[in-house]
Amino acid sequence: MSDAPSWWYRPGGVAAWALSPFSAIFGHIGAMRMAAPPKAVSRLPVLCVGNFVAGGAGKTPTAIAIAKQVRAMGLRPGFLSRGYGSNAKGAVLVDVKVHNSRDVGDEPMILALYATTVVCADRVAGAALLQSCDVDFIIMDDGFQNPTLRKDMNVVVVDGGRGVGNGFPMPSGPLRATLAKQMTMADRILLIGSGAASGDVVRRAARMAKPIMQADIAVRQGERFDGSKVMAFCGLADPEKFFATLKALGADVVEEQAFGDHHAYSAGECRELMSRASELGMPLVTTQKDEVRLVRAGEAQAELRKAIDVLVIDLLFETERTVTSLIEDTRKRAATYRLKNPANIADAAQPES
């Protein structure tokens, strides 16, 4: 089961309408917050990968794909993440050899495999730490609705299969602010996969002349699952997507177990998963996000980590030129702004005058 209420991704519904007064307030407050001027500007270009809705949409694989291309262009990317669910106090430079997901969050543990990664709830402080590292291009994983740090480019990821739900802000629907306001703040829309659910976003983007990019998800060595019987488990915002991916690869998913998003697996749960897989006589398969939650989490977690097969995904842009031009445009915007506002260029993020 998805963490999202059932009515979020279907039209109408009594619950959605009953909660609509609260959604109107939430959406208005969210829109006002997004409209607030940034409190600080980094001396480095900042590209934000965000989404319109609560929950997963593919931000992390998108950020990684962009970072790979940034590096291919001879630049040094760095990730800035809030570190959702972490115990981090202040700005923390992620070290995968020392930290675990409770320290810094699960997505940052994955991001840090690809580039320098800083976790901080305060995006300004996090950017300041990144600037002191060997980095010359910042990629924010989430933070589209956060106005504190100036962003030179906002890329908003939309899952083609889910879209943006029923069109309501939370709690009636999944939107983090009114769609109208969010669309005005977006610079590019990245549509991952295909599906009728994304039609409204595509039409709105076209009316507002917002460029739409296309990308797809690919599974590394996905052919190994073809024809195999497996037991699958995960703790994601949309677990059905993971199970459907395995089935699309040809796997016979005999049993599925879904936990809450960002779930921290207890020793008992780990033993139960291994015991059940042993009873079924088949391998356990999970996601990379789930695997990193088992790192340095305890003995049972370490045992489970050894027993699992991990499905790793990559995001593939429609063309290499698509992502290259995105990076180039971000750098041009950053250079233009900083040329016109030289007082804001510094060795750390500084308040705008």
Secondary structure, 3 states (H helix, E strand, C coil): CCCCCHHHHCCCCHHHHHCHHHHHHHHHHHHHHHHCCCCEECCCCEEEEEECECCCCCHHHHHHHHHHHHHHCCCCEEEEECCCCCCCCCCEECCCCCCCHHHHCHHHHHHCCCCEEEECCCHHHHHHHHHCCCCCEEEEECCCCCCCECCCEEEEEEECCCCCCCCCECCCCCECCCHHHHHHHCCEEEEECCCHHHHHHHHHHHHCCCCEEEEEEEECCHHHHCCCEEEEEEECCCHHHHHHHHHHCCCEEEEEEEECCCCCCCHHHHHHHHHHHHHHCCCEEEEHHHHHCCCCCCHHHHHHHHHEEEECEEEEECCHHHHHHHHHHHHHHHHHHHHHCHHHCCCCCEECC
